[in-house]
Amino acid sequence: MLKNVFKIFFILFILAIFRSQAQEKDSLARQFLMNIEIRPRAECTSNYTLPPNTTVDPYFYITQRNRILMQYEKEKWLIRSDVQEIHFWDKQNEASKVGSVNFYQLFLETKFKSVNVRLGRQSILLDNGRLFSDAPWAQQGRAHEGIRVMKYSERFSNDFFFLFTRNYNTEFEPAYSPVAANRYKYMLVNSFSYNSKRAFSFNSVSAVDFLESAGSEYLYTRATTGGRIDFKTKQWNYTLNSYLQFGRNPKGNQLFAYYIQPEIKLSLQKSNWRLGAEIISGSNSQLAPGNSGDFDVLYGVTWKFNGNMNIFTRFPTDVGGKGLINPYLFTTIPLHPKLSVRTDFHLFYTQFHLKNELDENVEKFLGFENDISLKYIPVKALEINYAFSFYQSTNSMKYLPKIHDENKTAFWSYLMISYSFNAVNLKRHKNQSVLLNQAN
């Protein structure tokens, strides 16, 4: 039945376009774009848990995302829909199965002189993606539903959001839904940025989310606020990202937490180097009952900051509520105009001690990770990515639920091919009487 709904929507979408073309004789420019993306990815893991697998080791599986973007745009408004279907194979289910059929995006946007208003399901990427990201690497991506008001000028921009969640379809696996992981009932977000066009830029994000308590309809309120300052010279880039979080967490505990990320970047002719660290606060065992210091990174992307293997991605769960300190060094080297290699080094420490079975402190050092990745773009529409990562644990990892055997090295590797092309690109410019087909 869901497939029939998509077919009906597609037919109505096309009919609305041609009806609009037939009725309107003005000189407004308009465009209809259809883009198709096919993205298969094979992954192999050993000695650590990664959804959808938590028990089989080693584990090999394949996912494929098929996405159709349709957008109809006029001078003062546009409508867009991104329909995606995710297939899934693993060695215990040799035949493929559909993980999800869903709208990644479905929104209407109106355009004024300096203010745009967007209504519907939409991806959200703010600043460097630490608190809000569209999760481009994940096959399902990440989206939110609500209203977005956007105001832009040459140096300033401001985005305000009112977001909400509802009861979503459970016919498919929630892990492959772009919205099922959203944990708030309602959320207010404001993002402000300033760019001097020279050496200095500033970005701030403030969010208030209303969280449902377990087993009741009571809503807890949590606030997150902070920002990032950035200074650039010809070769150097200095940035500091910091946030405070307070209010009450989903358990109803009184919350006061913080996040700090200093970073230095050096850009050379044949390489780029990034040296920095993340400090994600946790809870000290000396905190009074009913209090928490666990910072939640909200809906940001984690692999970009804490390693490709996603050992630490759910906070505070993946660090036992003890916080995370993550010094890192990233190096990117272009080998060819179409080929580049990147290597990332991470060290991981808890901020506070984990406890063993005897309630004794264990060492804070959890291990290190090395990620090596290759990106090859042979033609404009095709991108090939390969990565190999390993994580070497310490004995402290036995107290966290991510590694099968802390005495063995954990591995992860993937190969992903992305092919994206415009199937239809119909344009009518002002004062034109015919549509031009510019499909490529």
WOHUVEN-V565706 format. One record per residue. NEAR is the number of other C-alpha atoms within 10 Angstrom. Layout:
NEAR
NEAR
//
This chain:
6
10
10
9
9
15
12
11
13
15
10
11
17
14
12
13
15
10
10
11
14
9
8
9
10
11
13
14
15
20
18
21
19
19
18
18
19
17
19
19
19
17
18
16
22
20
23
26
22
17
7
13
15
15
13
14
14
15
21
19
19
18
20
22
21
19
23
19
20
23
19
22
19
15
14
14
16
18
19
22
23
20
19
25
21
21
19
21
18
18
11
10
10
10
9
12
14
15
22
22
23
22
22
24
22
20
18
19
18
17
15
11
8
10
14
17
18
20
18
18
23
26
19
18
19
19
17
14
17
17
20
21
21
21
22
12
12
12
23
27
18
28
25
23
23
18
21
21
17
18
17
15
10
9
11
15
16
18
19
19
22
17
19
18
17
12
6
10
11
10
10
14
14
16
15
24
27
26
24
19
14
17
17
21
15
19
20
17
19
19
19
19
20
17
15
11
9
9
12
16
18
19
21
20
22
19
19
20
24
21
22
20
14
11
6
7
9
12
18
19
19
22
20
23
18
17
19
20
17
17
15
15
12
9
11
14
17
17
18
16
20
18
21
17
24
20
18
22
26
18
13
20
15
17
20
22
20
22
21
18
19
17
18
18
19
16
16
12
8
9
15
16
18
19
15
19
21
20
20
26
27
27
22
18
14
6
10
9
9
11
16
25
24
28
28
21
21
18
21
22
24
21
15
15
23
25
24
22
24
17
21
20
18
13
20
21
15
17
26
20
22
26
28
29
25
21
21
22
18
18
18
19
17
16
13
9
9
13
15
17
19
18
18
22
18
21
20
21
21
23
21
22
20
23
15
12
7
6
8
10
13
16
16
19
19
23
17
19
23
21
20
18
19
19
17
18
16
12
9
10
13
16
17
17
18
18
19
19
20
20
25
18
21
17
14
21
23
16
16
17
15
20
23
19
14
22
14
15
17
23
19
22
20
18
17
19
18
18
16
18
15
17
17
16
19
17
19
19
14
12
11
13
11
10
15
13
14
12
13
10
//
